[in-house]
Amino acid sequence: MFIFSLPLLFQHMQLGSPLELAGIALFLFGLLLLSAPGFQPLIEQEANRSSQQSNAYHILIRAWTGNLKLWHVFWPFFIALNCSLFAVDLLAKQSQLSVSSWDEIHFILLTPVIFWSLAVWKNSIHCQYKLAIAAARLSCLAVFFEYGLKLYIRIDYPRLFFACHELMLNYKGCF
């Protein structure tokens, strides 16, 4: 996240400074830390059922209903999302992916991001550490900020992000 978009934000768009963004992030982290829920351990029946039913469908249902630990919901998707966003952006910067394909991949990833954010919010009551809860929730908000920033780059600054001079297939997507 933010590997290709933050340098564009600070160098070319000049919408703010890194210090201002860090201040906003710390303020949001403080708010999320203060609003973090208290710890509620998983019910023993749910813990036993989780060991018996471990296929993907049951894990997704338990994540949606708030019956998993926070790290079970947060880390797998966070790593997969960051790897996929990095790969898509890298391919777009190297002109191996058209602008419209880049748009479609980000749109396809948006639904799992919404599911993941809601699951993180619901399952955060099963974490003992308020710092971990606040960090996970801040990461969810950061993903939406990244999506907004990429949309802004796509609309107003496509020639800075995409290698339009090397793009053969969909050159009009850069304008």
C-alpha positions in Angstrom: 0.0 0.0 0.0 1.1 3.5 -0.8 4.3 2.4 -2.5 3.5 4.2 -5.8 0.7 6.6 -4.7 2.3 8.5 -1.8 5.3 9.7 -3.8 3.0 11.1 -6.4 0.9 12.8 -3.7 3.9 14.5 -2.1 6.0 15.3 -5.2 3.6 16.2 -8.0 0.2 16.9 -6.5 1.4 18.8 -3.5 -1.9 18.3 -1.6 -0.1 18.1 1.7 3.2 17.2 3.4 4.3 14.0 4.9 4.1 15.7 8.4 0.5 16.6 7.8 -0.4 13.1 6.7 1.4 11.7 9.8 -0.5 14.1 12.0 -3.9 13.0 10.5 -2.9 9.3 10.9 -1.9 9.8 14.5 -5.1 11.7 15.3 -7.2 8.9 13.7 -5.1 6.3 15.6 -5.9 8.1 18.8 -9.6 8.2 18.1 -9.6 4.5 17.2 -7.6 3.7 20.3 -10.1 5.6 22.5 -13.1 3.9 20.8 -11.7 0.4 20.8 -14.1 -2.1 22.3 -13.4 -4.1 25.4 -12.1 -7.7 25.2 -14.7 -10.5 24.9 -13.2 -13.9 24.6 -14.6 -16.4 22.1 -17.2 -18.7 23.4 -15.8 -22.2 24.1 -18.4 -23.7 21.8 -17.2 -21.5 18.9 -13.6 -22.4 19.5 -14.4 -26.1 19.4 -16.5 -25.7 16.2 -13.7 -23.8 14.5 -11.4 -26.7 14.9 -14.0 -29.1 13.4 -15.1 -27.0 10.4 -12.2 -25.4 8.7 -13.2 -25.1 5.1 -13.2 -21.7 3.4 -17.0 -21.3 3.5 -17.2 -21.7 7.3 -14.2 -19.5 7.9 -15.9 -16.7 5.9 -19.2 -17.1 7.7 -17.5 -17.0 11.1 -15.5 -13.9 10.0 -18.7 -12.2 8.9 -20.6 -13.0 12.1 -17.7 -11.9 14.3 -16.7 -15.3 15.6 -12.9 -15.3 14.8 -9.9 -13.8 16.5 -8.8 -10.5 15.0 -5.5 -11.7 13.6 -7.3 -14.6 11.8 -9.3 -12.1 9.9 -6.8 -9.3 9.5 -3.4 -10.7 8.4 -4.3 -13.2 5.6 -6.3 -10.6 3.7 -3.9 -7.8 4.5 -1.0 -9.6 3.0 -2.9 -10.8 0.0 -4.3 -7.4 -0.7 -0.9 -5.6 -0.5 0.7 -8.2 -2.7 -2.0 -7.9 -5.3 -2.1 -4.0 -5.2 1.7 -4.0 -5.6 1.6 -6.4 -8.5 -1.1 -4.5 -10.3 0.6 -1.1 -9.8 3.9 -2.5 -10.9 2.4 -4.0 -14.1 0.7 -0.7 -14.8 3.9 1.3 -14.3 5.8 -1.0 -16.7 3.0 -0.7 -19.4 2.2 -4.4 -19.2 -1.4 -3.6 -18.1 -3.7 -1.1 -19.7 -5.4 1.7 -17.8 -8.8 0.1 -18.1 -7.5 -3.2 -16.9 -6.0 -1.4 -13.9 -9.4 0.1 -13.2 -11.2 -3.2 -13.4 -8.8 -5.0 -11.1 -9.1 -2.3 -8.5 -12.9 -2.4 -8.8 -12.9 -6.2 -8.5 -10.8 -5.9 -5.3 -13.2 -3.4 -3.8 -15.8 -5.9 -2.7 -13.4 -8.1 -0.8 -11.9 -4.9 0.8 -15.4 -3.9 2.1 -16.0 -7.5 3.4 -12.6 -7.5 5.1 -13.1 -4.1 6.7 -16.5 -5.1 8.1 -15.0 -8.4 9.3 -12.1 -6.6 11.0 -14.5 -4.2 12.7 -16.8 -7.1 13.9 -14.0 -9.4 15.1 -12.0 -6.7 16.9 -13.8 -7.5 20.1 -11.9 -10.8 20.3 -8.5 -9.0 20.7 -7.0 -8.2 24.1 -4.8 -5.4 22.9 -6.4 -2.0 22.1 -3.3 -1.0 20.2 -3.8 -3.9 17.8 -7.4 -3.1 17.4 -6.7 0.5 16.6 -3.9 -0.4 14.2 -6.1 -2.9 12.4 -8.9 -0.5 12.0 -6.5 2.3 10.9 -5.2 -0.1 8.3 -8.8 -0.6 7.0 -9.3 3.1 6.8 -5.9 3.5 5.1 -7.0 1.0 2.4 -10.0 3.2 1.6 -7.7 6.3 1.5 -5.4 4.4 -0.9 -8.4 3.7 -3.1 -9.5 7.3 -3.1 -6.0 8.5 -3.8 -5.7 6.0 -6.7 -9.0 7.3 -8.1 -7.8 10.8 -7.9 -4.6 9.8 -9.7 -6.5 8.0 -12.3 -8.8 11.0 -13.0 -6.5 13.9 -12.7 -2.9 12.6 -13.1 -2.9 9.5 -15.3 0.2 10.5 -17.2 2.3 10.6 -14.0 1.3 7.1 -12.9 1.0 5.2 -16.2 3.7 5.1 -18.8 1.5 6.6 -21.4 4.2 7.1 -24.0 4.9 3.3 -24.0 1.3 2.2 -23.8 0.2 0.8 -27.1 -3.2 -0.6 -26.5 -5.3 2.0 -24.8 -3.6 5.3 -25.2 -6.8 7.3 -24.8 -7.1 6.1 -21.2 -4.2 8.4 -20.3 -6.3 11.6 -21.1 
